[in-house]
């Protein structure tokens, strides 16, 4: 056994760890819902709409919070004081009926603006409501008609952008409604959407497309939705692609039990455990992943996403994982020797050494995070600079024009690219008035056009600059060495290597995870700034860890672990 497995002896975590994670959120859920049966918004979970009255439409995504209520009402989990409380059932039923009331005539709902007709919000809330309907054994023809209406819309319409998790969830929603009605066209709809998600899986590397590439966080969502679909459909053809997807996911479970991060295409720390429990009979890695996650939970290493719109995803997932917990017996995930795993199509490289585990995304300009069993010891999410004119430039956008080279044998990787301008769009009263006019006119009839334009502005669009950069990453036995070269003059007045910097809009990004406080930003010295302004500046930094066996991790030259330091090998480099 290596140092990682010896450190904790990998005790078998029990399924009971899932319950406090979920049950702790029940007061928050009840806090959000309108509980007054005489209110026109009875059952609405969007407190900004019904209570604060600061929104002019209800968020359809919020109605997925019905599913945690249905689960805690039905199941006598240990410590579940909400089991069989009639008021809980009443609120769940009211939530389903408000989902119907808060929708458009065609069954669609909005998420962030009126007449958005957001497919993501619709399929999340449809699955949650239909599953709750089944759990509560309801008989309500009006609600069934509503579910069918939503699926009819899915049959005729799709969304812009390649989001595999949405397509997988659309399939899950449709098959759940099929379980209620028995209609064959619903099964066909479910198969079509699942087939589309599978067509976006990389055939060799196993990852699912999320906008411009692989996002390990959202990858677990797609696995989860497809595994749930398998539970309901029994279609064995899903097992092989899902096993391949689990194999890919395993490389992004860090030795401290945290998962994902800014190296993904959408910057997420998502980890959905239920799908791995479903797949546990087919692949040992599914068990290993959840065991590592649960041990991380015990140490406080899991991410926290307490956003009112989004936290419900996790609450019912934890309850479902508890319910389908599979018997254990697998070896720990990190019981083995060193390796370097290069995924050239994803741009991701994973490197395990005796003293650290590192993940880099070369297609994102070389975003790199380094972990030990004690947590994240170094995080470099790319170079951020402020120009003399106040514009901010970054290296960490996914860019298919980056020229990436990987040498697994030499354990050296490099990326040539150019800085892009960071987009930072904020609302103002005038902008909101203009946007609402667009929502109520053009957007009312062409919601996908508005979505496509917003995606280009906030997510996939890039304003490249003429300023090139070259990042080199070398994975040594005890340290990760990062070198940034700026061959041409850049008129910067500030420059930093961010530790949690992001620049695209992703609702589920920028959450709390231990690393965001443990790893500070590294700011360039005045001497380095002067060299960058003249051209030819080089910034060399080292992230090093002394041990995985409980000793204090240290960086090169005696600095604090994870802090960037100058390399004595390059006289032109400047430290922090």
C-alpha positions as CSV (number, residue, x, y, z in Angstrom):
1,X,0.0,0.0,0.0
2,X,1.2,3.5,-0.7
3,X,1.2,6.5,1.6
4,X,-2.3,7.6,0.6
5,X,-4.0,4.4,1.7
6,X,-1.9,4.0,4.8
7,X,-2.8,7.6,5.9
8,X,-6.4,6.8,6.7
9,X,-6.6,3.0,6.3
10,X,-9.6,3.8,4.2
11,X,-12.4,2.8,6.7
12,X,-15.5,1.8,4.9
13,X,-17.9,4.7,5.0
14,X,-21.5,4.0,5.7
15,X,-24.6,5.2,3.9
16,X,-25.7,7.0,7.0
17,X,-23.4,9.9,6.0
18,X,-25.8,10.9,3.2
19,X,-28.7,11.5,5.6
20,X,-27.5,14.5,7.6
21,X,-26.3,16.1,4.4
22,X,-29.9,16.0,3.0
23,X,-32.1,16.4,6.2
24,X,-30.2,19.5,7.2
25,X,-31.7,21.3,4.2
26,X,-35.4,20.5,5.0
27,X,-35.9,23.7,7.0
28,X,-34.5,25.7,4.2
29,X,-36.9,24.0,1.7
30,X,-39.9,24.7,4.0
31,X,-38.6,28.3,4.4
32,X,-38.7,28.9,0.7
33,X,-42.2,27.5,-0.1
34,X,-45.5,29.5,0.2
35,X,-47.4,27.5,2.7
36,X,-50.7,29.5,2.7
37,X,-53.5,27.5,1.1
38,X,-55.4,30.7,0.4
39,X,-52.5,32.4,-1.4
40,X,-52.5,32.5,-5.3
41,X,-48.9,31.3,-5.1
42,X,-49.5,28.4,-2.7
43,X,-46.8,25.8,-3.3
44,X,-44.3,28.2,-5.0
45,X,-40.7,27.7,-3.9
46,X,-39.4,31.0,-5.5
47,X,-39.4,33.2,-2.4
48,X,-38.1,36.2,-4.4
49,X,-41.3,36.0,-6.5
50,X,-44.0,35.2,-3.9
51,X,-42.5,36.8,-0.7
52,X,-40.0,39.5,-1.6
53,X,-41.9,40.3,-4.8
54,X,-38.7,41.4,-6.5
55,X,-39.2,39.2,-9.6
56,X,-42.0,39.6,-12.2
57,X,-42.2,35.8,-12.9
58,X,-41.7,32.6,-11.0
59,X,-38.5,30.5,-11.5
60,X,-39.6,27.1,-12.8
61,X,-36.5,25.4,-11.7
62,X,-37.4,26.0,-8.0
63,X,-40.3,23.6,-8.2
64,X,-38.0,20.6,-8.3
65,X,-37.8,21.1,-4.5
66,X,-41.0,19.0,-4.4
67,X,-39.0,15.8,-4.7
68,X,-37.1,16.1,-1.4
69,X,-40.5,16.7,0.3
70,X,-42.0,13.6,-1.3
71,X,-39.0,11.4,-0.3
72,X,-39.0,12.5,3.4
73,X,-42.7,12.1,3.6
74,X,-42.7,8.5,2.2
75,X,-39.5,7.1,3.7
76,X,-38.8,6.5,7.5
77,X,-35.1,7.4,7.3
78,X,-33.2,7.2,10.6
79,X,-33.6,10.7,12.2
80,X,-36.3,11.7,9.7
81,X,-38.8,13.6,11.9
82,X,-40.8,14.6,8.8
83,X,-41.9,11.1,7.9
84,X,-45.6,10.7,7.3
85,X,-46.4,14.3,8.3
86,X,-49.6,15.2,6.4
87,X,-48.5,18.8,6.0
88,X,-45.4,17.7,4.1
89,X,-47.6,15.8,1.7
90,X,-49.9,18.7,1.3
91,X,-47.1,21.0,0.4
92,X,-45.7,18.5,-2.1
93,X,-49.0,18.3,-3.8
94,X,-49.4,22.1,-3.8
95,X,-45.9,22.4,-5.3
96,X,-46.9,20.2,-8.2
97,X,-50.0,22.2,-8.9
98,X,-48.1,25.5,-8.7
99,X,-45.6,24.1,-11.3
100,X,-48.7,23.8,-13.5
101,X,-50.0,27.2,-12.6
102,X,-46.6,28.9,-13.0
103,X,-46.1,27.5,-16.6
104,X,-47.0,28.9,-20.0
105,X,-49.9,27.4,-21.9
106,X,-47.6,25.0,-23.8
107,X,-46.3,23.7,-20.5
108,X,-42.9,25.4,-20.6
109,X,-41.5,27.5,-17.8
110,X,-39.0,30.2,-17.2
111,X,-35.7,30.3,-15.3
112,X,-33.9,33.6,-15.5
113,X,-36.2,35.8,-17.6
114,X,-39.8,35.9,-18.9
115,X,-40.7,33.8,-21.9
116,X,-37.3,32.0,-21.6
117,X,-39.0,28.6,-22.0
118,X,-35.9,27.1,-20.4
119,X,-35.5,23.4,-21.2
120,X,-33.2,22.9,-18.3
121,X,-35.7,24.3,-15.8
122,X,-38.5,22.3,-17.4
123,X,-36.9,18.9,-17.4
124,X,-35.5,19.3,-13.8
125,X,-38.9,20.2,-12.5
126,X,-40.8,17.7,-14.7
127,X,-38.7,14.8,-13.5
128,X,-39.0,15.9,-9.9
129,X,-42.8,16.4,-10.1
130,X,-43.5,13.2,-12.0
131,X,-41.2,11.2,-9.6
132,X,-43.0,12.8,-6.6
133,X,-46.4,11.9,-8.2
134,X,-45.3,8.3,-8.3
135,X,-43.8,8.2,-4.8
136,X,-47.0,9.7,-3.3
137,X,-49.2,7.4,-5.4
138,X,-51.3,10.2,-6.6
139,X,-54.3,10.0,-8.9
140,X,-54.7,13.5,-10.5
141,X,-55.7,13.6,-14.2
142,X,-54.9,17.3,-14.4
143,X,-51.4,16.8,-13.3
144,X,-50.9,13.9,-15.7
145,X,-52.2,16.0,-18.5
146,X,-49.7,18.7,-17.5
147,X,-46.8,16.2,-17.5
148,X,-47.8,15.0,-21.0
149,X,-48.1,18.5,-22.3
150,X,-44.5,19.2,-21.2
151,X,-43.3,16.1,-22.9
152,X,-45.2,17.0,-26.1
153,X,-43.2,20.2,-26.1
154,X,-40.0,18.3,-25.7
155,X,-41.0,16.1,-28.6
156,X,-41.2,19.2,-30.9
157,X,-38.5,21.5,-29.5
158,X,-34.9,21.4,-28.4
159,X,-32.4,23.9,-27.0
160,X,-29.3,25.5,-28.5
161,X,-25.8,24.5,-27.2
162,X,-24.4,21.0,-26.5
163,X,-25.4,20.3,-22.9
164,X,-25.3,16.5,-22.5
165,X,-26.7,16.6,-18.9
166,X,-29.9,18.4,-20.1
167,X,-30.5,15.8,-22.9
168,X,-30.0,12.9,-20.4
169,X,-32.4,14.6,-18.0
170,X,-34.9,15.1,-20.7
171,X,-34.8,11.4,-21.3
172,X,-35.2,10.7,-17.6
173,X,-38.2,13.0,-17.3
174,X,-39.9,11.4,-20.3
175,X,-39.4,7.8,-19.1
176,X,-40.8,8.9,-15.7
177,X,-43.9,10.2,-17.2
178,X,-44.1,7.0,-19.3
179,X,-44.2,5.1,-16.0
180,X,-47.3,7.0,-15.1
181,X,-49.2,6.8,-18.4
182,X,-47.7,3.8,-20.2
183,X,-47.8,5.7,-23.5
184,X,-45.3,4.3,-26.0
185,X,-44.5,7.6,-27.6
186,X,-43.0,8.8,-24.3
187,X,-40.6,5.8,-24.2
188,X,-39.6,6.7,-27.8
189,X,-39.0,10.4,-26.8
190,X,-36.9,9.2,-23.8
191,X,-34.8,7.0,-26.0
192,X,-34.3,9.7,-28.6
193,X,-33.0,12.2,-25.9
194,X,-30.8,9.6,-24.3
195,X,-29.4,8.7,-27.7
196,X,-28.5,12.3,-28.3
197,X,-26.7,12.5,-25.0
198,X,-24.8,9.3,-25.8
199,X,-23.9,10.7,-29.2
200,X,-22.1,13.5,-27.5
201,X,-19.9,11.2,-25.5
202,X,-16.3,11.0,-26.6
203,X,-15.9,7.5,-28.1
204,X,-12.5,6.8,-26.6
205,X,-12.1,9.1,-23.6
206,X,-15.6,8.7,-22.2
207,X,-16.5,12.3,-21.4
208,X,-19.8,14.0,-22.3
209,X,-19.8,17.3,-24.1
210,X,-20.7,20.4,-22.0
211,X,-20.6,23.5,-24.3
212,X,-16.9,23.6,-25.4
213,X,-15.5,20.5,-23.8
214,X,-15.4,18.2,-20.8
215,X,-16.6,19.3,-17.4
216,X,-16.0,16.5,-14.8
217,X,-18.6,18.1,-12.5
218,X,-21.5,18.1,-15.0
219,X,-20.2,14.7,-16.2
220,X,-21.4,13.2,-12.9
221,X,-24.8,14.8,-13.5
222,X,-25.1,13.1,-16.9
223,X,-23.9,9.8,-15.4
224,X,-26.6,10.2,-12.7
225,X,-29.5,10.9,-15.0
226,X,-28.5,8.1,-17.4
227,X,-28.2,5.7,-14.5
228,X,-31.6,6.6,-13.2
229,X,-32.9,6.1,-16.7
230,X,-31.4,2.7,-16.8
231,X,-33.1,1.9,-13.5
232,X,-36.5,2.7,-15.1
233,X,-35.9,1.3,-18.6
234,X,-33.7,-1.7,-18.0
235,X,-31.9,-0.9,-21.3
236,X,-28.6,-2.8,-21.1
237,X,-27.1,-0.9,-24.0
238,X,-26.4,1.9,-21.5
239,X,-24.0,-0.1,-19.3
240,X,-20.9,0.0,-21.5
241,X,-21.0,3.8,-22.2
242,X,-21.7,4.4,-18.5
243,X,-18.8,2.3,-17.4
244,X,-16.6,4.3,-19.7
245,X,-18.0,7.5,-18.2
246,X,-17.3,6.2,-14.7
247,X,-13.7,5.4,-15.7
248,X,-13.2,9.0,-16.9
249,X,-14.8,10.4,-13.7
250,X,-12.4,8.5,-11.5
251,X,-9.5,10.6,-12.6
252,X,-11.1,13.7,-11.1
253,X,-11.7,12.4,-7.6
254,X,-8.9,14.0,-5.6
255,X,-7.2,12.1,-2.7
256,X,-8.8,14.4,-0.1
257,X,-12.3,13.4,-1.3
258,X,-13.0,16.6,-3.2
259,X,-14.0,16.5,-6.8
260,X,-13.8,18.6,-10.0
261,X,-13.1,22.3,-10.1
262,X,-12.1,25.2,-12.4
263,X,-10.2,22.9,-14.8
264,X,-13.6,21.8,-16.3
265,X,-15.2,23.5,-19.2
266,X,-17.9,24.9,-16.9
267,X,-15.8,25.4,-13.7
268,X,-18.0,23.1,-11.6
269,X,-17.4,21.0,-8.4
270,X,-20.6,19.0,-9.0
271,X,-20.7,15.5,-7.6
272,X,-23.9,13.5,-7.9
273,X,-23.5,10.2,-6.0
274,X,-26.8,8.4,-6.7
275,X,-25.8,7.3,-10.2
276,X,-22.7,5.7,-8.9
277,X,-24.7,3.6,-6.5
278,X,-26.9,2.5,-9.3
279,X,-23.8,1.5,-11.3
280,X,-22.0,-0.2,-8.5
281,X,-23.0,-3.7,-9.6
282,X,-21.3,-3.1,-12.9
283,X,-18.0,-1.3,-12.0
284,X,-16.0,-1.2,-8.9
285,X,-14.9,2.3,-9.7
286,X,-18.4,3.6,-8.9
287,X,-18.1,2.3,-5.4
288,X,-14.6,3.6,-5.0
289,X,-15.7,7.1,-6.1
290,X,-18.5,7.3,-3.6
291,X,-16.4,5.9,-0.8
292,X,-13.8,8.6,-1.5
293,X,-16.6,11.2,-1.6
294,X,-18.1,10.1,1.7
295,X,-14.7,10.1,3.4
296,X,-14.2,13.6,2.1
297,X,-17.6,14.6,3.5
298,X,-16.5,13.4,7.0
299,X,-13.5,15.8,6.6
300,X,-15.6,18.7,5.3
301,X,-14.0,18.5,1.9
302,X,-17.2,18.3,-0.2
303,X,-18.4,21.5,-2.0
304,X,-21.3,23.5,-0.8
305,X,-23.9,24.8,-3.3
306,X,-26.6,26.5,-1.1
307,X,-28.0,28.6,-4.0
308,X,-31.8,28.7,-3.6
309,X,-32.3,27.7,-7.2
310,X,-29.9,24.8,-7.3
311,X,-29.4,23.1,-3.9
312,X,-32.4,20.9,-4.4
313,X,-30.5,18.9,-7.1
314,X,-28.2,17.6,-4.3
315,X,-30.7,17.1,-1.5
316,X,-32.8,14.5,-3.3
317,X,-29.7,12.9,-4.8
318,X,-28.3,12.3,-1.4
319,X,-31.6,10.7,-0.3
320,X,-31.7,8.5,-3.4
321,X,-28.1,7.5,-2.9
322,X,-28.9,6.4,0.7
323,X,-31.9,4.4,-0.6
324,X,-29.8,2.5,-3.3
325,X,-26.6,2.1,-1.3
326,X,-24.7,-0.9,-2.6
327,X,-22.8,-3.4,-0.4
328,X,-19.1,-2.5,-0.1
329,X,-15.9,-4.5,-0.7
330,X,-13.9,-2.5,-3.2
331,X,-10.3,-1.5,-2.7
332,X,-9.7,2.3,-2.2
333,X,-9.5,4.3,-5.4
334,X,-6.0,5.6,-4.8
335,X,-4.4,2.3,-3.9
336,X,-1.7,2.1,-6.5
337,X,1.5,3.6,-8.0
338,X,2.2,6.7,-9.9
339,X,0.8,7.5,-13.4
340,X,0.3,10.3,-15.9
341,X,-3.0,10.1,-17.8
342,X,-3.4,12.4,-20.8
343,X,-6.8,13.0,-22.4
344,X,-5.8,14.9,-25.6
345,X,-9.3,15.5,-26.9
346,X,-10.5,16.9,-23.6
347,X,-7.2,18.7,-23.0
348,X,-7.0,17.2,-19.5
349,X,-3.9,15.7,-17.9
350,X,-4.0,13.9,-14.5
351,X,-0.8,13.1,-12.7
352,X,-0.4,11.0,-9.6
353,X,2.8,10.9,-7.7
354,X,3.8,9.6,-4.3
355,X,3.3,13.0,-2.7
356,X,0.6,14.7,-4.8
357,X,-2.2,14.5,-7.3
358,X,-2.5,17.2,-10.1
359,X,-5.0,18.0,-12.8
360,X,-4.4,20.4,-15.6
361,X,-6.5,21.5,-18.6
362,X,-4.3,22.6,-21.4
363,X,-7.3,23.7,-23.6
364,X,-8.1,26.2,-20.8
365,X,-4.6,27.7,-20.9
366,X,-3.1,25.2,-18.5
367,X,-5.4,25.7,-15.4
368,X,-3.9,23.5,-12.8
369,X,-4.9,22.2,-9.3
370,X,-2.7,20.1,-7.0
371,X,-3.9,18.0,-4.1
372,X,-2.7,15.8,-1.2
373,X,-4.7,13.7,1.1
374,X,-4.9,16.7,3.4
375,X,-6.5,19.0,0.8
376,X,-5.7,21.3,-2.1
377,X,-2.1,22.5,-1.7
378,X,-1.9,24.6,-4.9
379,X,-4.3,26.1,-7.4
380,X,-3.4,28.1,-10.5
381,X,-6.4,28.9,-12.7
382,X,-4.5,31.0,-15.2
383,X,-3.1,34.4,-15.6
384,X,-5.3,37.5,-15.1
385,X,-4.1,41.0,-16.0
386,X,-5.4,44.5,-16.0
387,X,-4.4,46.7,-18.9
388,X,-3.6,50.4,-18.7
389,X,-7.1,51.1,-20.2
390,X,-8.8,49.1,-17.4
391,X,-9.7,46.1,-19.5
392,X,-9.0,42.7,-17.9
393,X,-7.4,39.9,-19.9
394,X,-7.2,36.2,-19.1
395,X,-5.7,33.0,-20.3
396,X,-8.3,30.5,-18.8
397,X,-11.0,30.4,-21.4
398,X,-11.7,27.2,-23.3
399,X,-10.2,28.0,-26.8
400,X,-9.9,25.6,-29.7
401,X,-7.2,27.9,-31.1
402,X,-4.8,27.0,-28.3
403,X,-2.0,24.9,-29.6
404,X,-1.5,22.1,-27.1
405,X,1.5,19.7,-26.9
406,X,1.7,16.8,-24.5
407,X,4.6,14.5,-23.8
408,X,3.5,11.8,-21.3
409,X,7.0,10.2,-21.3
410,X,8.8,13.5,-20.5
411,X,5.9,14.5,-18.2
412,X,5.9,17.9,-19.8
413,X,3.0,19.8,-21.4
414,X,2.7,23.2,-23.0
415,X,0.0,25.4,-24.4
416,X,0.5,28.4,-26.8
417,X,-2.4,30.8,-27.0
418,X,-3.5,34.4,-26.7
419,X,-5.1,36.3,-23.9
420,X,-8.8,37.0,-24.2
421,X,-10.8,39.9,-22.8
422,X,-12.8,39.0,-19.7
423,X,-16.5,39.6,-20.2
424,X,-18.2,41.2,-17.2
425,X,-21.8,42.1,-18.0
426,X,-23.8,43.6,-15.1
427,X,-27.4,44.7,-15.1
428,X,-28.6,48.2,-14.8
429,X,-32.2,49.7,-14.7
430,X,-32.0,50.7,-18.4
431,X,-30.5,47.4,-19.5
432,X,-33.2,45.5,-17.7
433,X,-36.0,47.6,-19.2
434,X,-34.6,47.0,-22.7
435,X,-34.2,43.3,-22.0
436,X,-37.7,43.0,-20.8
437,X,-39.0,44.7,-24.0
438,X,-37.0,42.1,-26.0
439,X,-38.4,39.3,-23.7
440,X,-42.0,40.4,-24.3
441,X,-41.6,40.9,-28.1
442,X,-38.9,39.0,-30.0
443,X,-38.1,36.6,-27.1
444,X,-41.8,35.6,-26.7
445,X,-41.8,34.0,-30.1
446,X,-38.1,33.1,-30.6
447,X,-36.8,32.0,-27.1
448,X,-34.0,29.8,-28.6
449,X,-32.7,32.8,-30.5
450,X,-32.4,34.8,-27.3
451,X,-30.7,31.8,-25.6
452,X,-28.2,31.4,-28.4
453,X,-27.3,35.1,-28.3
454,X,-26.9,35.1,-24.5
455,X,-24.7,31.9,-24.8
456,X,-22.4,33.8,-27.2
457,X,-22.2,36.8,-25.0
458,X,-21.8,35.2,-21.6
459,X,-20.4,31.7,-22.2
460,X,-18.9,30.7,-25.5
461,X,-18.0,34.0,-27.2
462,X,-14.4,35.2,-27.1
463,X,-12.7,38.6,-27.8
464,X,-9.1,37.5,-28.4
465,X,-6.3,40.0,-27.9
466,X,-3.0,40.2,-29.9
467,X,-1.0,39.3,-26.7
468,X,0.4,35.7,-26.8
469,X,1.4,33.5,-23.9
470,X,3.2,30.2,-23.5
471,X,2.5,28.0,-20.4
472,X,4.7,25.0,-19.7
473,X,3.8,22.5,-17.0
474,X,6.2,19.9,-15.7
475,X,5.2,17.2,-13.2
476,X,8.2,16.3,-11.1
477,X,8.4,13.6,-8.4
478,X,7.8,16.1,-5.6
479,X,6.5,19.2,-7.2
480,X,4.6,20.7,-10.2
481,X,6.5,23.4,-12.1
482,X,4.6,26.1,-14.0
483,X,6.3,28.6,-16.3
484,X,4.5,31.4,-18.1
485,X,6.2,33.3,-20.9
486,X,5.0,36.6,-22.4
487,X,7.1,37.1,-25.5
488,X,5.5,40.4,-26.7
489,X,5.0,43.7,-24.7
490,X,1.7,43.8,-22.8
491,X,0.6,47.1,-21.3
492,X,-0.4,45.7,-17.9
493,X,-0.6,47.5,-14.7
494,X,-1.6,44.4,-12.6
495,X,-0.9,40.7,-13.1
496,X,-1.8,37.7,-11.1
497,X,-2.1,33.9,-11.2
498,X,-5.6,33.3,-9.9
499,X,-6.5,30.4,-7.6
500,X,-10.2,30.3,-8.3
501,X,-10.6,32.7,-11.3
502,X,-13.4,32.1,-13.8
503,X,-14.8,34.3,-16.6
504,X,-17.9,32.6,-18.1
505,X,-21.4,32.5,-16.8
506,X,-22.3,29.2,-15.2
507,X,-25.0,29.2,-12.5
508,X,-23.5,26.3,-10.6
509,X,-19.9,27.6,-10.6
510,X,-18.1,29.9,-8.0
511,X,-19.4,27.8,-5.1
512,X,-17.7,27.2,-1.8
513,X,-15.0,24.5,-1.6
514,X,-12.2,24.3,0.9
515,X,-9.6,25.2,-1.7
516,X,-11.1,28.6,-2.5
517,X,-9.9,29.9,0.9
518,X,-6.8,27.7,1.4
519,X,-5.1,28.8,-1.9
520,X,-4.5,32.6,-2.3
521,X,-3.9,34.4,-5.5
522,X,-0.3,35.0,-6.5
523,X,0.4,38.6,-7.6
524,X,3.3,39.6,-9.8
525,X,6.1,41.8,-8.4
526,X,6.8,45.3,-9.8
527,X,10.0,43.9,-11.4
528,X,8.1,41.2,-13.3
529,X,5.4,43.7,-14.4
530,X,8.1,45.9,-15.9
531,X,9.5,42.9,-17.9
532,X,6.1,42.0,-19.1
533,X,5.5,45.5,-20.3
534,X,8.7,45.5,-22.3
535,X,8.2,41.9,-23.6
536,X,10.1,38.7,-22.8
537,X,9.0,38.3,-19.2
538,X,9.0,34.8,-17.7
539,X,7.1,33.9,-14.5
540,X,8.2,30.5,-13.0
541,X,6.4,29.0,-10.0
542,X,6.6,25.7,-8.1
543,X,3.9,23.9,-6.1
544,X,5.5,21.2,-4.0
545,X,4.3,18.8,-1.2
546,X,6.6,17.2,1.3
547,X,4.5,14.2,2.2
548,X,1.0,12.5,2.2
549,X,1.6,10.9,5.5
550,X,0.4,13.7,7.7
551,X,3.5,15.9,7.7
552,X,3.0,19.6,7.0
553,X,3.1,20.2,3.2
554,X,5.8,22.6,2.1
555,X,6.6,24.4,-1.2
556,X,10.0,25.0,-2.7
557,X,12.5,27.2,-0.9
558,X,10.6,26.8,2.4
559,X,7.6,28.9,1.3
560,X,4.1,28.0,2.4
561,X,2.5,25.1,0.5
562,X,0.9,26.0,-2.8
563,X,2.5,29.5,-2.9
564,X,4.2,30.4,-6.1
565,X,8.0,30.9,-5.8
566,X,10.8,31.9,-8.2
567,X,12.8,29.2,-9.8
568,X,16.5,29.7,-9.5
569,X,16.9,28.1,-12.9
570,X,15.7,31.2,-14.8
571,X,17.3,34.6,-14.1
572,X,14.5,36.3,-16.0
573,X,11.8,34.9,-13.9
574,X,10.2,36.8,-11.0
575,X,8.7,35.3,-7.9
576,X,5.8,36.5,-5.9
